């Protein structure tokens, strides 16, 4: 099974692709989709959609796992994150892939063992779980953690 994990964001959306064979996980690829903050919002969302579609077309995942939204103190930031998440969810749905969402705390607990893990702990554990891993950046690491969480919560 090929699992695509996504960490949505308007500025940067992280993605990570893993393969699950029984209890064994292996890294396929990871990256980050960035949008230019100088572009109008609609153009940024369009760019995110196009680049995400290219990732989905390239890896043809069997499942997509997405980190659930959290609320920022800044309502504008929360709204923009929600719009980026909408593009991500729509992109997966257009590809006819089942989408599952996971809370950030559950992702941290699944990968590190505690829901209060920091980014460095997550990245260190990813390197143990996926030997030879080269991360494209912190958002890609979060996306891989979401994919691993999905792998731990499904059968097969």
N, C-alpha and C positions, 0 to 999 in steps of 0.2 A: 504494500500500500504506500502510495506517495501522499505526503501531507504537506500542505503549504500553510505556514504560520504567518500571520500578519499583525503588525503593530501599527495601527493607523495614526496618521498625523497629517496636517495640511502642509507643514514645512518639510517633514520627512516621514515617509511610511517605510518601515522596515519589513523585509520579507525573508523567510527562511524555508528551505525545502529539505525534508528528510524522508528516508525510506524506513518503513517498519516491516520487518520480516520476523514473525513470531514475537519474541521478546527482544530481538536485536534491532537497534536503531543505527542508521548511518546517515551522514551528512551528504547532501547532494550539492546544494549551493545556497548562497544568501546574498542579500544586497539591500540597498536603500534607494527609494524613489524620492528625489528632492524636487520641490517646486520653488520657483523664484518668487519671493515675497513682493517684488515690484510689479508682478503681473496682476491683472484684475482677478478677483476670486473665481469667477466662472472659468477663466482660462487655466487657472491652477488646478481646478477640479477636473477639467477636460484632460489636462496633461497627466494627472494622477490616473485617471481612467485608462488612457491610452497605454501608459507604461505598465500598469497592473495587468491589463489584457495581454500584453506581450509576455509577461512572466507566466500567466496562466496558460497561454498558448504554447509556450516553450516547454513547460514541465508537465502539463496535463494532470494536475493533482486529482486524487480520488476523494480528498477531503480538504476543506479549508477551515482553519481555526483562527479566530480573531479575538484580540484582547478587548474586553468590554470597556466602555467609556467610563472615565472618572470625571468628577466635577472639579473644575479649577475654581480658584477664588475669583478669577476674571471671567465674567459671563461671556464676553466676546470670544475668548479663547475656547471656552466650552462649546460655544456654537460652531466655531470653525472646525473643531475636532469632530463634532457630530456630523458636519457636512462631509468631511473626509471619510468618516466611517460609513456614511451612506453610500458614497462612491465605491468603497471597498466591498461592502455587502452586495451592492447591485452588480458589481463586476463578477463576483463569484456566482451569484444567482444566474446571471446571463450565460455563464459557462455550464450551467446545470450541475454545479458541484454543491454538495451538502455543506452548509456552514454551521459551525458550532462556536459559541462565544464562551469565553472564560474570564472570570474576574482576575485582576492583577494579583490579588492575595493568593488565590488558588494556584496561579502559575508559579509564583515564588515558592509556595509550599511543595508543589509537585516536583520542581527542579532542585531546590536546595534543602527542603525539609522544614522551612519556616516561612510563614507568610510575611515576615518583616525583613527578608533578605534585601541587601542592597545590590546595585548593578554589578559591582565588582564580584560579589559572591556568585551571582548568576553566571557571569562570564567565566569564572573559574570552574564552576560545575559543568558548564557547556563543554569546556575543553577536556574534561574528564569523560563525559558521556559521548562526545564526538571527537575522538582522537584525530589530531592533525588539522583541526579546525582553524581556518583563517577567517576572522570576522570582518565584514565590511564596515562595521560601526556599531554603536550601542543600540540603535533601533533594530538593526538586523539581529543582534543578540536577543533582544526581547522577543522578536518574531520567532526565532528558533525555539526559545523557551515555551512559547505558546504552542508551537507544533509538537514539542515533546510532551507537553501537558495533554494534548489531544491523544497522542500515542498511548499514554498511560491510562486514559479513560475509555478506550474502546477495546473491543474484543478482536482477536485475529492477528 
